[in-house]
Amino acid sequence: MNAAIALCTFCEMHGPKVIFTTQTYRNYDTQNIEKLKFYGPKEVLRQSHNSLEDIQDECEGCQSIGNIKYLSNEHETRTSFLSAQQSLMQDIGNLLKHACIRSLSCEVHPGKEGVCYFGDEYRGHVLSHTFTLKDAQARGFRRWCSFIVFMRDKQFLLNMWPFLIDNLKEVIKELQDFAEKRYNVEEAECPQRAMRLTTANSGADTEGNFTLVNAKLPINLNFNSDDSEFLPEFAEIAEKSIVVILRDLKQILGKDQFRQLLYSCLTGVQVLVRGPKIQRLESLYGLSSLIPRACRRVKTQTLEYMDPDMCNFIGVDTSVAIPLPCASVCRLDIILNEHKFKNTKSHIVKWTGILPSKLPTLLIKIEKSLDNEKLGNSVLKAHFATLLEEWANIAKVVHAMSGRGHRGDLSGLMLSLGAGPQDKKLLDAWSMGLPSNPA
């Protein structure tokens, strides 16, 4: 399990309560391609959250969907997302209850409503976003709630901070709008304070709202899903592992030429791949996956050359006229065996640019990862996804500070984020395609 996310509320009778959870389950059997109903342990689906203690400690104010479960599947990555009122795994359920209590009591934002982090290596790491909902039956006419995101990996959780908070804020806004409409209706029907306070709490009419939570939550927390479902151009080679493609490219090209190609890809230099269709698609698929999706402008097959302003990854057939090698275009020529000379490579990089004396930090990390034979393809894929999210967030922060009038020296900020002067060109290139809205 990569992560769990839960909606918590402060019940006036029973205190902090978890009322909705979603967890990820994944099947790592890569040999079996059969689509399954559920990719987690089968006994999980048969479990009920209602223990005797739970039944005694629940009222209508801290219930949501009962024993109903919502199941969503991502067959490409063999991942299931299961939502229920309580966690169906006892150990995770206990940790979520503990996090819920802290989220709605001692671990609060200075402004009461907002985001905070807490946790340790024993009880896991938690990102908490507290907020209030208007409620005609609640004390003070407001109900305290929170979303908590639970992970074992602290660094991974903090790297995902902007992504998670942006999505949670959208869900919270919709819940608050719905609650306000419901509050206005109830107040119009029964405006007397005494009448409102004696009305029994009821969640019957809000059950559908938990379907909204299930649909809207940014719960695809494996962060390792293939991009092929978003890029139909790569459908033909979607089954090929990105890691295998990159390792093959590195072996064929050699260290120096692969480094030129990698540097161009990461810093916004146009990468032009010319050659047979399948090999061309594989190279574009592997290289374009190393930058955020928002920064990719991919043309897998064009009848004529297109400028770098129009696309940063372009594939052409050998019959298409292309510009001579230059600093703004890094060309990868793929030659069929029947057309290449003896003792020559099938892949050739042509680029007139000069590598800096100190390479970008991300480039060095990618090279070291590819060289580490102890790292399997699935592990390396997850590692790349984490690196990508980490540096995308750094680019967001630097870009946001530049856009808010901090146009002076940002080297101190970059240093605090783990970046240096050698990373500026990469961050500038990425910030062009990323929204400047860090949490």
PyMOL commands that set and color helices and strands:
alter all, ss='L'
color gray80, all
select helices_A, chain A and resi 42-46+52-56+60-62+75-77+90-103+139-141+154-159+161-189+193-198+204-216+232-237+242-253+255-267+277-288+293-295+361-371+377-403+411-416+421-431
alter helices_A, ss='H'
color red, helices_A
select strands_A, chain A and resi 4-11+15-26+70-74+79-84+114-120+124-134+142-151+270-274+298-302+313-316+329-334+347-350
alter strands_A, ss='S'
color yellow, strands_A
deselect
rebuild
show_as cartoon
